[in-house]
Amino acid sequence: MGSAEAAVAETPDDYDGLRVLLLSRREAMPKRLKQIAAFALEHPEDMAFGTVAGIAEHAGVQPSTLVRFAKSIGYDGFSHLQQIFRDRLRERFPDYRERLRSLRDADGHHVHAMSLLDGFTSAAAVSLDRMRASVRPEELARAIETLAKADTVYLLGARRVFPVIAYCAYAFGKLGIRAILIDHVGQLGPEQLAIATKRDAVLAISFTPYAPVTADLAAAAAQRDVPVVAITDSAFSPLVTNADVWLEVAEADFGAFRSLSASFALAMALAVGTAEKRAES
């Protein structure tokens, strides 16, 4: 069997197999391919959603090297390799019945209440520590300044993060800041956001797997030069492309149920910080 045939025969069809293969071949890889392998294993979420150009830039290689890397381990091209990372995300976040089943398997026939509390408390603590390390002061200041300058803040978030964006609507209102919650009732999100102008701002929140409606509406606002502040979990998030400033939050999970603690803490800081900035003016 030739080397090309051997590569195809060993081509993994899931992330775990790919990880084992990359680790086993790491020492024998040329420098640039080894560099990509290290990036892929350290940033699997980024590999799932990034473009060839974007991933190459962050990995410090040429885009063509990414394609060569994919083919060197038997894939048809980069999109074929990328699908492995996307499938991994679907496995990481199974449906809720499967999540409960996994918790029962780990804790015996019944899930003990204190085990749940301990698990979710620990995940919240990890999330908060990560957020304090990932949000840089200058970015937070820029985000607050952008929101403080806005005549109206349009609040955009769906699915799992809707409670966070709904809290923002409550907090901004209590602080005397005009804000509109884009609730997308009746699929009217585009119409709700259509009146936003350059004098306004959008605060958009979305995490893996990203809600398409949030990414699409943020992009539509950016195309009309409406400033966008984003809270998301990766440099390859679809929100980053259209954001004037973005803040990174990577929530920890317990039993595949992800915390929202860091997101709420950051939302509170943005709301109060915006009110304080306006008071200074």
For each residue, the residues with C-beta under 8 A, 3 or more apart:
1: 5 6 9
2: 5 6
3: 6 7
4: 7 8
5: 1 2 8 9
6: 1 2 3 9 10
7: 3 4 10 11 72 73 74
8: 4 5 11 74
9: 1 5 6 74
10: 6 7 21 73 74
11: 7 8 73 74 75
12: 15 16 17 18 20 21 73 84
13: 17 84
14: 17 18 84 87 88
15: 12 18 19 44 84 85 87 88 91
16: 12 19 20
17: 12 13 14 20 21
18: 12 14 15 21 22 73 84
19: 15 16 22 23 41
20: 12 16 17 23 24
21: 10 12 17 18 24 25 73
22: 18 19 25 26 37 40 41 73
23: 19 20 26 41
24: 20 21
25: 21 22 28 29 37 73
26: 22 23 29 34 37 38
27:
28: 25
29: 25 26 33 34 37 72
30: 33 34
31: 34 35
32: 35 36 61 62 65 69
33: 29 30 36 37 65 68 69 72
34: 26 29 30 31 37 38
35: 31 32 38 39 59 60 61
36: 32 33 39 40 59 61 65 66 69
37: 22 25 26 29 33 34 40 41 69
38: 26 34 35 41 42
39: 35 36 42 43 46 47 55 58 59
40: 22 36 37 43 44 47 85
41: 19 22 23 37 38 44
42: 38 39
43: 39 40 46 47 58 234
44: 15 40 41 47 48 85 88
45: 48 49 85 89 208 233 234 236
46: 39 43 49 50 55 58 234 235 236
47: 39 40 43 44 50 55 81 82 85
48: 44 45 82 85 86 88 89 208 236
49: 45 46 86 208 210 234 236 237 238
50: 46 47 54 55 58 235 236
51: 54 55 236
52: 55 56 63 66 67 78
53: 56 57 63
54: 50 51 57 58 235 236
55: 39 46 47 50 51 52 58 59 66 236
56: 52 53 59 61 62 63 65 66
57: 53 54 60
58: 39 43 46 50 54 55 235 236
59: 35 36 39 55 56 66
60: 35 57
61: 32 35 36 56 65 66
62: 32 56 65 66
63: 52 53 56 66 67
64: 67 68
65: 32 33 36 56 61 62 68 69
66: 36 52 55 56 59 61 62 63 69 70 78
67: 52 63 64 70 71 77 78
68: 33 64 65 71 72
69: 32 33 36 37 65 66 72 73 81
70: 66 67 73 75 76 77 78 80 81
71: 67 68 74 75 76 77
72: 7 29 33 68 69
73: 7 10 11 12 18 21 22 25 69 70 81
74: 7 8 9 10 11 71
75: 11 70 71 78 80 81
76: 70 71 79 80
77: 67 70 71 80 81
78: 52 66 67 70 75 81 82
79: 76 82 83
80: 70 75 76 77 83 84
81: 47 69 70 73 75 77 78 84 85
82: 47 48 78 79 85 86
83: 79 80 86 87
84: 12 13 14 15 18 80 81 87 88
85: 15 40 44 45 47 48 81 82 88 89
86: 48 49 82 83 89 90
87: 14 15 83 84 90 91
88: 14 15 44 48 84 85 91 92
89: 45 48 85 86 92 93 208 209
90: 86 87 93 94 209
91: 15 87 88 94
92: 88 89 256
93: 89 90 208 209 256 258
94: 90 91 98 99 102 256
95: 98 99
96: 99 100
97: 100 101
98: 94 95 101 102
99: 94 95 96 102 103 255 256 257
100: 96 97 103 104 111 255
101: 97 98 104 105
102: 94 98 99 105 106 255 256
103: 99 100 106 107 111 116 255
104: 100 101 107 108 109 110 111
105: 101 102
106: 102 103 255
107: 103 104 110 111 112 115
108: 104 112
109: 104
110: 104 107
111: 100 103 104 107 115 116
112: 107 108 115 116
113: 116 117
114: 117 118
115: 107 111 112 118 119
116: 103 111 112 113 119 120 254
117: 113 114 120 121
118: 114 115 121 122
119: 115 116 122 123 254 255
120: 116 117 123 124 254 257 259
121: 117 118 124 125
122: 118 119 125 126 252 254
123: 119 120 126 127 251 252 253 254 257 258 259 261
124: 120 121 127 128 252 259 261 262
125: 121 122 128 129 261
126: 122 123 129 130 252 259
127: 123 124 130 131 249 250 251 252 259 261 262
128: 124 125 131 132 261 262 265
129: 125 126 132 133
130: 126 127 133 134 249 250 251 252 262
131: 127 128 134 135 248 249 250 262 265 266
132: 128 129 135
133: 129 130
134: 130 131 247 248 249 250
135: 131 132 139 140 247 248 249 266
136: 139 140
137: 140 141
138: 141 142
139: 135 136 142 143 245 246 247
140: 135 136 137 143 144 247 269 270 273
141: 137 138 144 145
142: 138 139 145 146 244 245
143: 139 140 146 147 229 245 247 270
144: 140 141 147 148 270 273 274 277
145: 141 142 148 149 277
146: 142 143 149 150 201 227 229 244 245
147: 143 144 150 153 177 201 203 229 270 274 277
148: 144 145 274 277 278 281
149: 145 146 201 227
150: 146 147 153 199 200 201 227
151: 178 197 199 200
152: 178 179 180 196 200 201
153: 147 150 168 172 177 178 179 180 200 201 202 203 274
154: 179 180 182 192 193 196 200 201 202 203 221 226
155: 165 166 168 169 172 179 180 181 182 202 203
156: 165 182 189 193 202 203 204 205 214 217 218
157: 161 162 164 165 204 205 206 211 214
158: 161 162 184 206 211 213 214
159: 162 211
160: 207 258 260
161: 157 158 164 165 205 206 207 211 260 263
162: 157 158 159 165 166
163: 166 167 260
164: 157 161 167 168 205 260 263 264 267
165: 155 156 157 161 162 168 169 181 203 205 267
166: 155 162 163 169 170 181
167: 163 164 170 171 264 267 268
168: 153 155 164 165 171 172 179 181 203 267 270 271
169: 155 165 166 172 173 179 180 181
170: 166 167 173 174
171: 167 168 174 175 267 268 271 272
172: 153 155 168 169 175 177 178 179 271 274
173: 169 170 176 177 179
174: 170 171
175: 171 172 271 272 274 275
176: 173 275
177: 147 153 172 173 271 274 275 278
178: 151 152 153 172
179: 152 153 154 155 168 169 172 173
180: 152 153 154 155 169 192
181: 155 165 166 168 169
182: 154 155 156 189 192 193 217
183: 189 192
184: 158 187 188 189 192 213
185: 188
186:
187: 184
188: 184 185 191 192
189: 156 182 183 184 192 193 213 217
190: 193 194 217 220
191: 188 194
192: 154 180 182 183 184 188 189
193: 154 156 182 189 190 196 202 217 220 221
194: 190 191
195:
196: 152 154 193 200 202 221 224 226
197: 151 200 224 226
198: 224 225 226 227
199: 150 151
200: 150 151 152 153 154 196 197 226 227
201: 146 147 149 150 152 153 154 226 227 228 229
202: 153 154 155 156 193 196 217 218 221 226 227 228 229
203: 147 153 154 155 156 165 168 229 230 231 270
204: 156 157 214 217 218 228 229 230 231 239 243
205: 156 157 161 164 165 214 230 231 232 263 267
206: 157 158 161 210 211 214 215 230 232 237 238 239
207: 160 161 210 232 233 237 249 251 258
208: 45 48 49 89 93 233 234 237
209: 89 90 93
210: 49 206 207 214 215 232 237 238 239
211: 157 158 159 161 206 214 215
212: 215 216
213: 158 184 189 216 217
214: 156 157 158 204 205 206 210 211 217 218 239
215: 206 210 211 212 218 219 238 239
216: 212 213 219 220
217: 156 182 189 190 193 202 204 213 214 220 221
218: 156 202 204 214 215 221 222 228 230 239 242 243
219: 215 216 222 223 238 241 242
220: 190 193 216 217 223 224
221: 154 193 196 202 217 218 224 226 228 242
222: 218 219 225 226 228 242 243
223: 219 220 242
224: 196 197 198 220 221
225: 198 222
226: 154 196 197 198 200 201 202 221 222
227: 146 149 150 198 200 201 202 244
228: 201 202 204 218 221 222 239 242 243 244
229: 143 146 147 201 202 203 204 243 244 245 246 247 270
230: 203 204 205 206 218 237 239 240 242 243 245 246 247
231: 203 204 205 246 247 249 263 266 267
232: 205 206 207 210 237 239 240 246 247 248 249
233: 45 207 208 237 248 249 250 251
234: 43 45 46 49 208 237 240 248 250
235: 46 50 54 58 240 248
236: 45 46 48 49 50 51 54 55 58 240
237: 49 206 207 208 210 230 232 233 234 240 246
238: 49 206 210 215 219 241 242
239: 204 206 210 214 215 218 228 230 232 242 243 246
240: 230 232 234 235 236 237 243 246
241: 219 238
242: 218 219 221 222 223 228 230 238 239
243: 204 218 222 228 229 230 239 240 246
244: 142 146 227 228 229
245: 139 142 143 146 229 230
246: 139 229 230 231 232 237 239 240 243
247: 134 135 139 140 143 229 230 231 232 266
248: 131 134 135 232 233 234 235
249: 127 130 131 134 135 207 231 232 233 262 263 266
250: 127 130 131 134 233 234
251: 123 127 130 207 233 258 259 260 261 262 263
252: 122 123 124 126 127 130 258 259
253: 123 256 257 258 259
254: 116 119 120 122 123 257 259
255: 99 100 102 103 106 119
256: 92 93 94 99 102 253
257: 99 120 123 253 254
258: 93 123 160 207 251 252 253
259: 120 123 124 126 127 251 252 253 254 262
260: 160 161 163 164 251 263 264
261: 123 124 125 127 128 251 264 265
262: 124 127 128 130 131 249 251 259 265 266
263: 161 164 205 231 249 251 260 266 267
264: 164 167 260 261 267 268
265: 128 131 261 262 268 269
266: 131 135 231 247 249 262 263 269 270
267: 164 165 167 168 171 205 231 263 264 270 271
268: 167 171 264 265 271 272
269: 140 265 266 272 273
270: 140 143 144 147 168 203 229 266 267 273 274
271: 168 171 172 175 177 267 268 274 275
272: 171 175 268 269 275 276
273: 140 144 269 270 276 277
274: 144 147 148 153 172 175 177 270 271 277 278
275: 175 176 177 271 272 278 279
276: 272 273 279 280
277: 144 145 147 148 273 274 280 281
278: 148 177 274 275 281
279: 275 276
280: 276 277
281: 148 277 278
